[in-house]
Amino acid sequence: MAPSSIGSRRHVLLVCALATIGCGGTTAPPAAYVADNVGAHGGLLVPLPKDRGFGEVLSKPLPKATAKADGVLAVYFLSPEKSAALTPPPSAAALKIKMPGQEAPLDVPLKLQADAKDPVGGSLFTSAPGLFSLDQLFGDLIVTVDGESVTIPFEKHR
């Protein structure tokens, strides 16, 4: 084998090795997690199975934060085109959130709270107020659409 060919092969192997190792810091999310695709409200767009649409997961701050509650968790369920609310809305929705400093995830029930002022707010689900003003959201979206319940892991970084 020619010396230039060996050098090129080493260069390719080095590039592949560095790409695999990365630059340190945080590691890439597991393959099942959704990449940071941001929706109209600044939340993470989580694709629903069978191309039914999307759930836009986000933390919304309260106008007046207290020591017991600073925000709500919300999910806007959107049509596949993302231009309208998902109709009909899911029959049930919840989040399982990994909270900072807690080992066990927090189960967060969501209620349909349609927002008539928002053109895509017809299928908005929100939580009760809590300590949810989070820079990062990690967890699972649990949703029932067309009678089928699915759990979709997600991860959002601001």
C-alpha positions in Angstrom: 0.0 0.0 0.0 1.3 3.5 -0.9 2.3 5.8 2.0 -0.2 8.5 1.0 -3.0 5.9 1.0 -2.0 4.8 4.6 -1.9 8.5 5.7 -5.4 9.1 4.2 -6.8 6.0 5.9 -5.4 7.1 9.3 -6.9 10.6 8.7 -10.3 9.1 8.1 -10.0 6.8 11.1 -9.0 9.8 13.3 -12.0 11.9 12.1 -14.4 9.0 12.7 -12.9 8.4 16.2 -13.2 12.1 17.1 -16.7 12.3 15.8 -17.7 9.3 18.0 -16.0 10.7 21.1 -17.3 14.3 20.6 -15.9 17.4 22.3 -16.7 16.4 25.9 -19.4 18.1 28.0 -22.8 16.6 27.5 -23.4 13.5 25.6 -25.9 13.1 22.8 -29.4 12.1 23.9 -30.4 8.5 23.4 -31.7 7.6 19.9 -35.3 7.4 21.2 -35.3 11.0 22.3 -36.5 13.8 20.0 -34.1 16.4 18.6 -34.6 20.1 19.5 -37.3 21.0 17.0 -39.0 24.1 18.3 -42.6 25.0 17.8 -44.4 28.4 17.5 -44.6 28.7 21.3 -41.0 27.9 21.9 -41.6 24.4 23.0 -40.2 21.1 21.8 -42.1 19.5 18.9 -42.6 15.8 19.7 -43.9 13.8 16.8 -47.0 11.7 17.5 -47.0 8.1 16.1 -48.5 7.3 12.7 -48.0 10.9 11.5 -51.0 12.0 13.6 -49.4 15.4 14.4 -47.2 16.8 17.1 -47.2 17.7 20.8 -45.4 21.0 21.6 -44.1 20.5 25.1 -43.1 23.6 27.1 -42.8 25.3 30.5 -44.9 28.5 30.8 -44.0 30.9 33.6 -46.7 32.3 35.9 -47.3 36.0 35.9 -46.6 36.0 39.7 -44.3 33.3 40.8 -44.3 32.2 44.4 -42.2 29.8 46.5 -44.7 27.0 45.7 -45.4 27.7 42.0 -43.6 29.5 39.3 -45.0 27.9 36.1 -47.2 25.3 34.4 -46.3 22.6 32.0 -48.2 22.7 28.7 -48.6 20.7 25.6 -50.1 22.1 22.4 -51.3 19.2 20.3 -51.0 20.2 16.6 -52.1 18.9 13.3 -49.4 17.2 11.0 -49.0 20.5 9.2 -48.5 22.3 12.6 -50.8 25.1 11.4 -53.9 24.1 13.4 -54.9 22.4 16.6 -55.2 18.6 16.5 -58.8 17.6 16.1 -60.2 15.9 17.9 -57.9 16.6 20.8 -56.3 13.6 22.6 -58.6 11.9 25.1 -55.8 12.0 27.7 -52.4 13.5 28.2 -49.8 13.5 31.0 -46.1 14.1 31.4 -43.5 12.3 33.4 -40.7 14.8 34.1 -37.2 14.3 35.5 -36.8 17.1 38.0 -33.4 18.5 39.1 -32.2 16.9 42.3 -34.8 14.2 42.3 -34.1 10.6 41.4 -37.7 9.5 40.6 -39.6 11.3 37.8 -42.6 13.4 38.6 -46.0 12.4 37.2 -47.7 15.5 35.9 -51.4 15.1 34.9 -52.6 17.5 32.2 -56.1 18.9 31.5 -57.6 20.2 28.3 -57.6 24.0 28.6 -58.4 25.2 25.1 -57.2 28.7 24.4 -59.6 30.5 22.0 -57.2 33.5 21.7 -54.5 31.2 20.1 -55.2 29.9 16.5 -53.6 26.6 17.5 -54.8 26.6 21.1 -57.8 24.4 20.7 -56.0 21.3 21.9 -53.9 22.9 24.7 -53.3 20.7 27.7 -51.9 22.3 30.9 -50.8 21.1 34.4 -51.7 22.6 37.7 -49.2 25.3 38.8 -46.0 24.0 40.3 -42.2 24.6 40.4 -41.9 24.1 36.6 -39.9 27.1 35.4 -37.2 24.8 34.0 -34.4 25.6 31.5 -34.4 22.0 30.4 -37.2 19.4 30.1 -36.5 15.7 30.2 -39.1 13.0 30.4 -42.0 11.3 28.7 -45.2 12.5 27.0 -48.0 10.1 27.6 -50.9 10.7 25.3 -54.0 8.8 24.1 -54.9 9.6 20.5 -57.6 7.7 18.5 -57.9 5.3 21.4 -54.2 4.4 21.4 -52.0 5.3 24.4 -48.4 5.9 23.7 -45.4 7.1 25.7 -42.9 9.3 23.8 -39.6 10.2 25.5 -38.3 13.8 24.9 -35.5 16.1 25.8 -35.5 19.9 25.4 -32.6 22.3 26.0 -33.0 26.1 25.9 
